[in-house]
């Protein structure tokens, strides 16, 4: 290891998965946080790791502990609330940065605030480097490469099989509840536009069956055009609950409409509260093993009839397991190899498509179907 890896959030569900994945790679990170008592538990369980008591609420609180070339990982969300000082500390120090955010608004602001600073200090900043949204990047990039120069649009669908509702973490349920009333970013005719979440429903073929998915945000809309400048349209969908896609579209419309009423916040709170129902924490290893992930990307002409040109399907580990492994892989790569592109960038730009594909394959995220149409 040429650099130190610092992990914020090791005491949480996702942070614990990242820590386990790092240790399997032989990486001994420094675990960091505000509570020394809470930090001591994961440090001791992992064989006596260094731990750092730090207040990450301000950039200065963390920046003084970072060196150029270090790798800072954050799994502490919601990132719109807690993420900006952490990211600024990394950009200022020239430390590489990874997080587990699924919040596209946070990523957009991060790029606006810190991209140029990170390029200047040599920091590679990779927000949302987990199941949200690395598999979609990889599937889309492979489909677009297969489709060739005629491709102008790509649609990406995220799916999972097995007892998915039982396998959702408390953090994901909270994100879903917040996201149902927030707009989803979509690239349309080369312009980023915000549309109501679930306002669109699209059907994909998954494992030989036609299944529905609804419109969500994804960082693919921000970064894929950097690698594929001919792209006009990028749209991301979620198909975790295909039978409920039409219902969720109506549910989203109702929840969105109530925000405009005088007592809108209170009504919306009541309407979306059922999405929080479930146990604390997240699924254990046995349950995660029953819920693999499946991601689809369809590249097309982008004209009115959207003629499909190429389609790629990836399958891999459970979304939470995959997030831990992806962050650990990227952290190890950033700490040991200099061949990365600085700035707030997407995974293809940072590592290159072939390196990203090989790294994902090592984690079990592999192509199960690729077809030119």
C-alpha positions in Angstrom: 0.0 0.0 0.0 1.4 3.4 -1.0 -1.4 5.4 0.7 -3.5 5.2 3.8 -7.2 4.3 3.5 -9.5 6.2 5.9 -13.0 4.8 6.4 -15.8 7.1 7.8 -18.9 5.2 8.9 -17.5 1.8 9.8 -20.0 1.5 12.7 -23.0 1.6 10.2 -24.4 -1.2 8.1 -22.8 -0.2 4.8 -19.6 0.8 6.4 -19.3 -2.6 8.1 -19.6 -4.3 4.7 -16.9 -2.0 3.2 -14.6 -2.8 6.2 -15.1 -6.5 5.7 -14.3 -6.2 2.0 -11.2 -4.1 2.6 -9.9 -6.6 5.1 -10.4 -9.5 2.6 -8.1 -7.5 0.3 -5.5 -7.2 2.9 -6.2 -3.5 3.5 -6.0 -2.3 7.1 -7.9 1.0 7.0 -8.0 3.7 9.6 -11.6 3.8 10.9 -12.7 7.4 11.7 -15.7 9.0 13.4 -16.8 11.2 16.3 -17.5 8.5 19.0 -14.3 6.9 20.3 -16.2 4.2 22.1 -18.2 3.2 19.0 -15.0 3.2 16.9 -13.1 0.8 19.2 -15.5 -2.1 18.5 -14.9 -2.5 14.7 -11.2 -1.6 15.2 -10.8 -4.4 17.7 -12.9 -6.9 15.8 -10.6 -6.3 12.8 -7.4 -7.1 14.6 -6.6 -3.7 16.2 -7.0 -1.2 13.5 -5.9 2.4 13.9 -8.9 4.6 14.7 -9.2 8.4 14.4 -11.6 10.5 16.4 -12.6 13.4 14.1 -15.4 15.8 13.7 -16.3 15.6 10.0 -18.9 18.4 10.2 -16.3 20.9 8.9 -13.7 20.5 6.3 -10.9 21.6 8.6 -11.8 18.9 11.1 -10.8 16.2 8.7 -8.4 17.8 6.2 -5.6 18.1 8.8 -5.6 14.3 9.0 -5.3 13.7 5.3 -2.3 13.5 3.1 -2.1 13.8 -0.7 -2.8 10.4 -2.2 -4.6 9.0 0.8 -8.0 7.4 0.1 -11.0 8.6 2.0 -14.2 6.5 2.1 -17.5 7.8 3.4 -20.6 5.8 4.1 -22.2 8.4 6.3 -25.5 9.7 4.9 -27.8 11.3 4.1 -25.0 12.9 2.0 -26.9 16.1 1.3 -26.7 16.6 5.0 -23.4 15.2 6.0 -21.4 14.7 2.8 -20.1 18.1 1.6 -17.5 18.9 4.3 -16.0 15.4 3.9 -15.7 15.8 0.2 -14.2 19.2 0.4 -11.6 18.0 2.9 -10.5 15.4 0.3 -10.5 17.8 -2.6 -8.4 20.3 -0.7 -5.9 17.7 0.6 -5.5 15.9 -2.7 -6.9 12.7 -1.2 -8.9 10.4 -3.3 -12.5 10.1 -2.3 -15.2 7.4 -2.5 -18.7 7.3 -1.1 -21.8 5.1 -1.1 -24.3 7.8 -1.9 -27.3 7.1 -4.0 -28.3 10.8 -4.0 -27.8 12.2 -7.5 -28.5 15.8 -6.4 -25.6 15.5 -4.0 -23.3 14.2 -6.8 -24.3 17.1 -9.1 -23.5 19.7 -6.5 -20.3 17.9 -5.7 -19.2 18.1 -9.3 -20.0 21.8 -9.5 -18.2 22.6 -6.3 -15.1 20.5 -6.4 -14.3 19.1 -9.8 -11.8 21.8 -10.7 -10.2 21.9 -7.3 -9.8 18.1 -7.3 -8.2 18.2 -10.8 -5.7 20.7 -9.4 -4.8 18.7 -6.3 -4.8 15.3 -8.1 -7.8 13.9 -6.2 -9.9 11.3 -7.8 -13.4 11.8 -6.5 -15.8 8.9 -7.1 -19.2 9.5 -5.5 -22.0 6.8 -5.7 -19.4 4.1 -6.2 -21.6 1.1 -5.4 -24.6 -0.7 -6.7 -25.7 2.9 -7.1 -24.5 3.3 -9.9 -21.4 1.4 -11.1 -23.3 -1.6 -12.7 -25.3 0.7 -14.8 -22.2 2.5 -16.0 -20.6 -0.7 -17.0 -23.6 -2.2 -18.7 -24.3 1.0 -20.6 -20.7 1.5 -21.7 -20.5 -2.1 -23.0 -23.8 -1.7 -24.8 -22.7 1.6 -26.3 -19.4 0.2 -27.4 -21.1 -2.7 -29.0 -23.7 -0.5 -30.7 -21.1 1.7 -32.4 -21.4 5.2 -33.8 -25.1 5.0 -34.5 -26.0 5.0 -30.8 -27.6 8.1 -29.5 -29.5 6.9 -26.4 -29.2 4.4 -23.6 -31.8 3.1 -21.2 -30.6 1.4 -18.0 -32.7 -0.8 -15.7 -31.7 -2.0 -12.2 -33.3 -5.3 -11.0 -32.9 -7.8 -8.2 -34.4 -11.2 -7.8 -35.5 -13.1 -4.6 -37.3 -11.7 -1.6 -36.2 -8.1 -2.3 -38.6 -6.4 0.1 -37.3 -8.4 3.1 -33.8 -7.6 1.9 -33.9 -3.8 2.0 -31.9 -1.9 4.6 -33.3 0.9 6.8 -31.1 3.4 5.0 -32.5 2.3 1.6 -36.1 2.6 2.8 -35.4 6.1 4.0 -33.8 7.0 0.7 -36.9 5.6 -1.1 -39.2 7.5 1.0 -37.4 10.8 0.4 -36.9 10.1 -3.3 -40.5 9.4 -4.1 -41.3 13.1 -3.9 -38.1 14.4 -5.4 -37.5 14.8 -9.1 -35.3 12.4 -11.0 -32.6 13.7 -13.4 -32.7 12.5 -17.0 -30.7 13.5 -20.0 -33.0 14.4 -22.9 -31.7 15.9 -26.1 -28.4 16.6 -24.5 -29.9 18.6 -21.7 -30.4 17.5 -18.1 -34.0 17.7 -17.1 -35.8 16.9 -13.9 -38.9 14.7 -14.1 -41.2 13.3 -11.5 -39.8 10.1 -10.1 -41.8 7.1 -11.4 -43.5 9.3 -14.0 -42.2 6.9 -16.7 -42.6 3.1 -16.8 -40.5 1.1 -19.2 -40.5 -2.7 -19.9 -37.2 -4.7 -20.1 -36.6 -8.3 -20.8 -35.0 -9.9 -17.8 -34.2 -13.6 -17.7 -36.5 -14.1 -20.7 -39.5 -12.4 -19.1 -40.9 -8.9 -19.8 -40.8 -6.9 -16.6 -41.6 -3.2 -15.7 -39.4 -0.6 -14.1 -40.0 3.0 -13.2 -38.0 6.2 -13.7 -35.4 7.1 -11.1 -32.3 9.2 -10.8 -28.8 7.8 -11.7 -25.4 9.4 -12.0 -25.1 7.8 -15.4 -27.0 10.8 -16.8 -24.2 13.0 -15.5 -21.0 11.2 -16.5 -21.7 8.8 -19.4 -21.8 11.6 -22.0 -18.2 12.5 -21.1 -17.2 9.1 -22.4 -19.7 8.9 -25.2 -20.2 12.5 -26.6 -22.7 11.4 -29.2 -25.3 10.5 -26.6 -28.5 12.5 -26.7 -30.5 10.7 -24.1 -29.7 8.7 -20.9 -32.5 7.4 -18.7 -32.3 5.2 -15.6 -35.1 2.9 -14.2 -35.6 0.8 -11.2 -37.4 -2.6 -11.5 -37.1 -4.0 -7.9 -40.8 -4.2 -7.7 -42.1 -4.7 -11.3 -45.6 -5.6 -10.3 -45.9 -2.3 -8.4 -44.4 -0.1 -11.1 -47.7 1.4 -12.3 -49.0 1.7 -8.7 -45.8 3.5 -7.6 -46.2 5.8 -10.6 -49.6 6.8 -9.3 -48.4 6.9 -5.7 -45.6 9.2 -6.7 -48.0 11.5 -8.5 -50.2 11.7 -5.4 -47.3 12.3 -3.0 -45.9 15.0 -5.4 -49.3 16.7 -5.6 -49.7 16.9 -1.9 -46.5 18.9 -1.5 -48.3 21.9 -3.0 -51.1 21.9 -0.5 -51.1 24.2 2.6 -50.5 21.2 4.9 -48.5 19.3 2.2 -45.5 18.3 4.3 -47.7 16.7 6.9 -49.8 14.9 4.4 -46.8 13.7 2.4 -45.3 12.4 5.6 -48.3 10.3 6.3 -48.5 9.0 2.7 -44.8 8.0 2.5 -44.5 6.6 6.1 -45.4 3.0 5.0 -42.2 2.9 3.0 -40.2 3.0 6.2 -41.8 -0.2 7.5 -39.2 -2.9 8.2 -36.5 -4.0 10.6 -33.5 -1.8 11.5 -30.1 -2.4 10.0 -30.0 -4.4 6.8 -30.1 -8.0 5.5 -27.6 -10.5 6.9 -25.3 -12.6 4.7 -27.7 -15.5 4.3 -30.5 -13.2 3.1 -28.2 -11.2 0.8 -27.1 -14.5 -0.8 -30.8 -15.1 -1.9 -31.1 -11.7 -3.7 -28.6 -11.3 -6.6 -28.6 -8.2 -8.7 -29.3 -7.9 -12.4 -28.7 -4.8 -14.6 -29.7 -4.1 -18.2 -28.6 -1.5 -20.7 -30.2 -1.0 -24.1 -28.4 1.3 -26.6 -30.6 2.7 -29.4 -30.7 5.1 -32.2 -32.5 7.7 -30.0 -34.8 8.6 -32.9 -38.6 8.7 -32.4 -38.9 4.9 -32.7 -35.8 4.2 -30.6 -34.5 1.4 -32.7 -32.5 -0.9 -30.4 -28.8 -1.5 -31.4 -27.3 -3.5 -28.6 -28.3 -4.9 -25.2 -26.1 -6.0 -22.3 -27.2 -7.8 -19.1 -25.0 -8.1 -16.0 -25.6 -10.3 -13.0 -23.7 -10.2 -9.7 -23.9 -10.3 -6.0 -26.5 -8.7 -3.8 -26.7 -4.9 -4.1 -25.3 -4.3 -0.5 -22.6 -6.9 -0.8 -21.7 -5.5 -4.2 -21.4 -2.0 -2.8 -19.0 -3.1 -0.2 -16.8 -5.0 -2.7 -16.8 -2.2 -5.3 -15.7 0.4 -2.8 -13.0 -1.8 -1.5 -11.8 -2.7 -5.0 -11.6 1.0 -6.0 -9.9 2.1 -2.7 -7.2 -0.6 -3.2 -6.7 0.4 -6.8 -6.5 4.1 -5.9 -4.0 3.4 -3.1 -1.7 1.3 -5.2 -1.9 2.5 -8.8 -1.5 6.0 -10.2 -3.2 5.4 -13.6 -6.5 7.2 -12.7 -8.1 10.4 -13.9 -8.5 13.2 -11.3 -11.6 15.2 -10.7 -15.2 14.4 -9.8 -15.7 11.7 -12.4 -17.6 8.5 -13.2 -16.1 5.0 -13.0 -15.4 4.6 -16.7 -13.6 7.9 -16.9 -11.6 7.2 -13.8 -10.4 3.6 -14.5 -11.1 3.0 -18.2 -13.7 0.5 -19.4 -11.5 -2.6 -19.6 -10.0 -2.1 -16.2 -13.5 -1.5 -14.7 -14.9 -4.6 -16.5 -12.1 -6.8 -15.2 -12.4 -5.4 -11.7 -16.2 -6.0 -11.6 -15.7 -9.5 -13.0 -13.4 -10.3 -10.1 -16.2 -9.4 -7.7 -18.7 -11.6 -9.5 -20.4 -8.9 -11.6 -20.3 -10.4 -15.1 -21.9 -10.2 -18.5 -24.6 -12.9 -18.8 -26.0 -11.7 -22.1 -24.7 -9.3 -24.8 -26.4 -8.9 -28.1 -26.2 -6.6 -31.1 -29.7 -6.0 -32.4 
